[in-house]
Amino acid sequence: MKIAIEAQRIFRTNKHGMDFVALETIRELQKMDRENEYYIFVSPGEDHCLQPSENVHIIELSCPTYPLWEQFALPRAVARLKPDILHCTSNTAPVYCPVPLILTLHDIIYLEKRQSSSKSMYQEMGWHYRRLVVPRILPKCKKIITVSHFECQRIKEALHLPDDQITAVYNGYNNHFAVGPRQPEITRKYIDADEYLFFLGNTDPKKNTPRVLKAYQLYLTQSEKKLPLLIADLKEDFIDSILKAEQLEGIKPHLRFPGYISNNDLAALYTGAFAFLYPSLRESFGIPMLEAMACGTPVIAGNTSAMPEVAGEGALLADPFHAEDIADKLLCLERDKALYERQKAYGLERVKLFSWRKSAEALLDIYQQQKPL
């Protein structure tokens, strides 16, 4: 088969969730499948993190904006190539696709009630773009892939899809997230403390940053350790605006906010953290939970959406809508050493259920099902 895969943003330097999902599954397909021909469509970028091989070809397409790239440059290139299928990996696809289409639809948050109106302009444009494009492409998809059974059910119910059109393929995590020695030469680049709490946020309201900061204030009032909080991927002015709005300015001396953290350094930061905070309001999967667990770091996750499914029955789950519950779970970890050790051991066992290899095997099976007769 000639299999085309859209991986538009994997060459950008500051990658995020969907970029890593596409990149890591393609890498695994490259290792395991020597029979099919793969054509990976990307935008030019500085991080050439995927190299071509005998049956994996990289095609760079230049275009000034994401919508133009996807709706014009990509379908034109696909029409010239004439692959057997096109797999679009990041929620959207060309409205007019010249070949059979497979879509990875990570979530349908864009259809749900907004948790907040404080979106960046980039997020606002993406929200409207998905609302415009997705309903037009779903009827044309031979197969729709999502990343959890929770999300699969949500999509089927919301968009009235038949059971055989959509399937769940779990995400994995990178092998460099593993138990190892502390690496102060890395962690000290981001935080001047031997022990700390770690929160991986961004400006998306679903990451629940205001309530996390409220929970952290409650933690500081009751904790004997009063560990500093390392916040990744948020700029100081954004944090300042939340602190002012929530009247939390007093906790700022305890916060560290270095901005974007390289994926290469994340393992060291998980390992050095006392606990990882992930009480999101809404997740379709939640790869950072697996990354922290694999490093032997206890996780406090939200008890909503797909997080209980991925984290499992033994996980420490908090109500993300109540800062008091998040703070209580954190204080329990700090005060109960036996609980802390159980959570470390549980996480290390839980992550054995997930890998990019398993994800790629499931994808390859879906591709083979579309093989022309």
Helices and strands as residue ranges (DSSP letters): E 2-6, H 17-32, E 37-42, E 56-60, H 66-68, I 69-73, H 74-81, E 85-88, E 101-104, G 109-111, H 121-137, G 138-140, E 141-146, H 149-159, G 163-165, E 166-168, H 184-187, E 196-200, G 205-207, H 209-222, E 229-232, H 236-245, G 249-254, E 255-259, H 263-272, E 273-278, H 287-294, E 299-302, H 307-311, E 316-318, H 323-335, H 337-350, G 351-353, H 356-369
